[in-house]
Amino acid sequence: MKKKVIAALMAGVMTASLMAGCSSGGGEQTTAQDETSNETSEQEDGERKVEGELKLALFQGGYGAEYWEELITKFEEKYPDVEVTYEINPKIGDIIRPKIISGDVPDLIYHNTGNLDGVMTGLVKDHALMDISDLFEEEALDKEGKLKDIILPGMLEGAAYAPYGDGKIYFAPFNTAPQGLIYNKTLFEEKGWEVPETWEEFYALGDEAKKEDRALITYPGLYPGYLRNLVEPEIASNAGVDALDDIYNYREGCWEQEGVQEVLENVRKLYEGGYVLDGSAGMNHTQSQSEMMLGKALFIPNGTWIENEMKDAPREGDDAFEFALLPSLKTSKDDTTYVSTSIEQISIPKDAKNPGAAKEFIKFIYTDESVKLFGEKTGGAISVTGATELIKDYISPSQYNMLSAMSQDGIETFSGAYAAMPKNAKFSFSNVFEDGVVPLISGDMSVEDCTKLAEDGFASIRELQEEDE
C-alpha cells in the first residue's frame, strides 16, 4: 500500500489575525500584491542566483541551536555571495512581531506550531505568506528528481502546508515525529508478546499482563492532552480521517458518528476490563512515564520526546530498555493503521526581500547532508523519504524504533490540529479530554454523557463562530 500523509487542518482553519496592519498594506492589499515582484534573486536562465543578505527567524525549542548554526555555515560556504543573518530564540514570535509591523520582514520563518504567539495565524489570515508551490517543482540539490518527490508522500497536499484549499503550498515541512502508544520493546521480546494491531488483541494482551501484576496502560490524567495520542489515531483508523476532520472543525454530530462512538466504547472498556493503572487520573506526565518505564504498565500515550525527557529515570531492565511506538489500534485488521505526527514548518513572508535565497535555503535543508546533521545534533528526522535510515547511526535504538513507525508499509500518517477558538469561548477541545475522556477511562462517565459533553461544547463554539463572522 502506498504511504500517504494526511496533514489535517493546521494554518488554514485559524481565524485570529496577528493585528490590524500586520502585513505591509493590510490583508486585502497584500493579497493582491504580485507574489513575484520582489524576488530579486530568483532563477535566471534556469539557475537561481543566491546573493545578498538572507534574514532568518528561527524558533528555538527542544532541538536547540547547534544544527541551525552549523547548517548556516555550510550554506554560506556553498553560496559565498550570500550573507546569512539570523535570530534564534524560544520567544521568536515576540521578537519578530513588531519588526513585521514596521516592515522589517524576515526572509524565512521556522516555527513549531503554536509557538509563535499568533504571528503565523495573522500572516495566514492576511495572505501575507508567499506561494512556494514552484519551489517543489524544482530539482533537488543533491539527487535526481523534483523536490516534491523526496518529501514524505502526500504531506504537501495537506491543509497544514496548503492552508487555503487551493492546492498552493505556503508552508514547507521541516521535521516530523510520530506520536502514539509507547512501550518497552525489550520487555515484549523477553516475554514473547506480539505488539497488538486491534483492540481485541490489545485487551487480550492486557489479560496476560494482569497475570504478572502489570496494567495494560497508564496516562497522565493531570495533562489530558496526552490522551489525544490514544483517541485521535484510533478515530482515523476506525472512522476515517474525514471523521477526524469533522472533529477538528467542531462540526455538528462529529462525536455521534458510529465509528467515533466505537472508539469511545473501546476507551471505556479499558476501565471496565481493569486494564488501567490505578491512580493514573491523578498523575502528571513524568509520574505516569516513570510507572510505565518501571514496568507497572505496558503502554502510555506519548511521543518520541519521552526518551530525552526521561533519560535519567529508573527503568525496568536498565540499559536493555528500548522504547518503541504502536501507531494506533484498529477495530479489524482490514482497517488502515494511522500514526499521528507533529508539525514543524518553514515559510517565506510575501514581503521578504530575498525570497530566492530563502527558497535555496529550504532546498538545502532537504539535502542528505542536512538530514544527517539534524539527526546527529538533535536526534530528529527531517520530513524526507529515507530520513530515518540516513540518521540511524546518529540516534539511539529507541529513537530509531519510534521514528520507523512513520515508514512502515501500510501505515498512513496525519498531522492534526483543531480550528482556532472564537473569542470569549468558554469551552475548547481540551475540555473534551479533561472533562470527558479522562472520566470515561476512569469509569466516572458513560460514553453517552461524554458524547453529550463534547457535542454541547462544540455547539457553543459554533455559535460564537457565527457571531464572529
Salt bridges, closest charged atoms under 4 A:
GLU39 OE1 - LYS359 NZ 3.49
GLU42 OE1 - ARG48 NH2 3.12
GLU42 OE2 - LYS359 NZ 2.96
GLU51 OE1 - LYS49 NZ 3.97
GLU66 OE2 - LYS377 NZ 3.11
GLU70 OE2 - LYS377 NZ 3.14
GLU87 OE1 - LYS99 NZ 2.79
ASP104 OD1 - LYS55 NZ 2.24
ASP134 OD2 - LYS359 NZ 2.92
GLU137 OE1 - LYS146 NZ 3.08
GLU137 OE2 - LYS148 NZ 3.15
GLU138 OE2 - ARG48 NH2 2.68
GLU138 OE1 - LYS363 NZ 3.03
ASP142 OD1 - LYS143 NZ 2.78
GLU189 OE2 - LYS185 NZ 2.60
GLU197 OE1 - LYS330 NZ 3.67
GLU197 OE2 - LYS333 NZ 3.63
GLU201 OE2 - LYS333 NZ 2.70
ASP207 OD1 - LYS210 NZ 3.88
GLU208 OE2 - LYS211 NZ 3.04
GLU212 OE1 - LYS191 NZ 3.12
GLU212 OE1 - ARG214 NE 3.21
GLU232 OE2 - ARG228 NE 2.71
ASP245 OD2 - ARG251 NH1 2.63
ASP246 OD1 - ARG251 NH1 2.89
GLU272 OE2 - ARG268 NE 3.16
GLU291 OE1 - LYS296 NZ 3.37
GLU309 OE2 - HIS285 NE2 3.90
GLU316 OE2 - ARG214 NH2 2.90
GLU360 OE1 - ARG48 NH1 2.77
ASP368 OD1 - LYS143 NZ 3.10
GLU369 OE2 - LYS74 NZ 3.51
ASP456 OD2 - LYS452 NZ 2.64
